[in-house]
């Protein structure tokens, strides 16, 4: 049967975030094992409609790196605590995905992947979060969930990723990070 999904994800490379360009930001991809299944659940948040940026979008807990943050990992853990009440001591950071910059907020995002011991109770703890969702990664690889679209005109067109969930759509920077995570898991499985 081979390695479990958790084993493959835990082998993702971890590097300390470098100096970003743009507004330094960090997000947390918090993963919890699913009891009795070879799957992991990911913490997502729904941003409220009243926000200036990313209103009504599904995203990951995270935000700007603040002066008191020692690095992107510290910022991601602090933001997850502030936004959804996630106790930082429950998170074991073990990987970092490709950095990316957003067009709208002009942020340079460091995606930090961390392991949780299991699904823990979380709830909106900030006006920046309307709802907290746990999403099994298995739902992201269903054939009817993912599609991509090319937006813009060459040479500046971009490929955008979309995950159509039961009641929400994940797209933009969050979908980009999920595609990166899934590609790395697939590569680890093939190795």
CORTA-V598772 format. One record per residue. N is the residue number from 1. PHI is phi as a letter, one per 40 degrees, with the letter a starting at -180 (* if undefined). BURIAL is I if it has 16 or more other C-alpha atoms within 10 Angstrom, else O. Layout:
# CORTA-V598772
<<N | PHI | BURIAL> <N | PHI | BURIAL>>
This chain:
# CORTA-V598772
<<1 | * | O> <2 | g | O> <3 | c | O> <4 | c | O> <5 | d | I> <6 | c | I> <7 | c | O> <8 | c | I> <9 | c | I> <10 | c | I> <11 | c | O> <12 | c | I> <13 | c | O> <14 | b | O> <15 | b | O> <16 | c | O> <17 | d | I> <18 | c | O> <19 | c | O> <20 | c | I> <21 | b | O> <22 | g | O> <23 | c | I> <24 | c | I> <25 | a | I> <26 | a | I> <27 | b | I> <28 | b | I> <29 | c | I> <30 | c | I> <31 | b | I> <32 | b | I> <33 | c | I> <34 | c | I> <35 | d | O> <36 | g | O> <37 | a | O> <38 | c | O> <39 | a | I> <40 | b | I> <41 | b | I> <42 | b | I> <43 | c | I> <44 | b | I> <45 | b | I> <46 | b | I> <47 | c | I> <48 | c | I> <49 | c | O> <50 | c | O> <51 | c | O> <52 | c | O> <53 | b | O> <54 | g | I> <55 | c | O> <56 | g | I> <57 | c | I> <58 | c | I> <59 | a | I> <60 | b | I> <61 | d | I> <62 | i | I> <63 | i | I> <64 | c | I> <65 | c | I> <66 | b | O> <67 | d | O> <68 | c | O> <69 | c | O> <70 | c | O> <71 | a | I> <72 | c | I> <73 | c | I> <74 | c | I> <75 | c | I> <76 | c | I> <77 | c | I> <78 | c | I> <79 | c | I> <80 | c | I> <81 | c | I> <82 | c | I> <83 | c | I> <84 | b | I> <85 | g | I> <86 | c | I> <87 | c | O> <88 | d | I> <89 | c | O> <90 | c | O> <91 | b | I> <92 | b | O> <93 | c | I> <94 | a | I> <95 | a | I> <96 | b | I> <97 | c | I> <98 | d | O> <99 | c | I> <100 | a | I> <101 | b | I> <102 | c | O> <103 | c | O> <104 | c | O> <105 | c | O> <106 | f | O> <107 | c | I> <108 | b | I> <109 | b | I> <110 | b | I> <111 | c | I> <112 | b | I> <113 | b | I> <114 | b | I> <115 | b | I> <116 | b | I> <117 | c | O> <118 | i | O> <119 | c | I> <120 | b | O> <121 | c | O> <122 | b | I> <123 | a | I> <124 | d | I> <125 | b | I> <126 | a | O> <127 | c | O> <128 | c | I> <129 | b | I> <130 | c | I> <131 | a | I> <132 | b | I> <133 | b | I> <134 | b | I> <135 | b | I> <136 | c | I> <137 | d | I> <138 | d | O> <139 | c | I> <140 | c | I> <141 | b | O> <142 | c | O> <143 | c | O> <144 | c | O> <145 | c | O> <146 | b | I> <147 | a | O> <148 | b | O> <149 | b | O> <150 | c | O> <151 | b | O> <152 | h | O> <153 | b | O> <154 | d | O> <155 | c | O> <156 | b | O> <157 | c | O> <158 | b | O> <159 | c | O> <160 | b | O> <161 | b | I> <162 | b | I> <163 | b | I> <164 | c | I> <165 | c | O> <166 | d | O> <167 | b | O> <168 | a | O> <169 | b | O> <170 | b | I> <171 | a | I> <172 | g | I> <173 | c | I> <174 | c | I> <175 | c | I> <176 | d | I> <177 | c | I> <178 | c | I> <179 | c | I> <180 | c | O> <181 | c | I> <182 | c | I> <183 | c | O> <184 | c | I> <185 | c | I> <186 | c | O> <187 | c | O> <188 | c | I> <189 | c | O> <190 | c | O> <191 | c | O>>
